Amino acid sequence: MKIPLKVGKILPKQEALCPILQVRMKKKGTKPPIFGVLEVLIDTGSTGTFISYGDAQKSRIRMNKLPLVENKPIIILGCKFKRRILKNVIFTFNKEDRSPYIIELPEVTVAGKPIEYLVKGMYHEFIPSIIGTDFLKEYNLSLYFNPSKGKAYLEFED
């Protein structure tokens, strides 16, 4: 079974194409409800999966209500962020036949407010949410990515 990905650019001034997954994210039982459609970078160079600060704001995640992971900041593209945890999140994306595929995550890391800029000129507004190798491994997904043909997909391994 395949999950088609978009091939494009996700960051301003980005030169290289990358694989992008459109994810519908929700969490039930919160007021206001947490819901968002995210364009998530599939990054095999990242060991971790997280929701970016910008996507968290767009999805109405109340950062001050999430538990803070002390002394474990996230460093992404030259910015250091506080690490927060969002529990019981549902990710939905479309399979090749357009039917929904649903994954219930017991917890996902959310990048809190930036606490330090390690690279001059990097701004947290541009940092995307990322699916890293932890997610690919946990859900037994393989990445096919051919930028010259503009083709990418995730595939479930048996």
C-alpha angles and dihedrals in degrees: 000000000000133000110203118227132201116242111215149096120298102177128061113257090013113153103188125068118238139190113261128191121203107220130185106212126193142162120200126219100033128119114245091027116247110233134145145154107228133190101217125194115229100221118182088183090064120080092197139061120218145159112241123238091247094050090046090056093047090049093052095245109166100223094193089060094056123090113255119227102222121220092005107097121172119237113204127168094335098317127105115214137187109251118232131177127228113194131210100014124171119215117193125185135162126262122217091273089051093248114136122260113202127201120184111208117202088210141351130195117246121199107233125202115322111259100184140012110220095178120052113241097019114128125195093223090076099050111108130214110263138213107205136189092277090067094043091051096044093052096036095241127160123203122224112190126171109167094181090062095035090237130134137151143159116238130198113234120217 
